[in-house]
């Protein structure tokens, strides 16, 4: 299972929209769009967990989705703050 970072997500996109997009390349285990704590609005990035991550990454990075160009990379572990 690999975790992918997905950046430049359109503000109106839902987790279900992302799941549908990524499921074209394999089984999606989890999708999470990060939201602002105060407003609840999307922050424009999120994470997708799936097995066939390499194919999804190569096909969806720099692709257009709902009018925006997605950035898809392997997620890195978060450093301590």
Helices and strands as residue ranges (DSSP letters): E 2-7, H 15-22, G 23-25, E 28-35, E 42-50, H 53-60, E 64-65, E 68-69, E 71-74
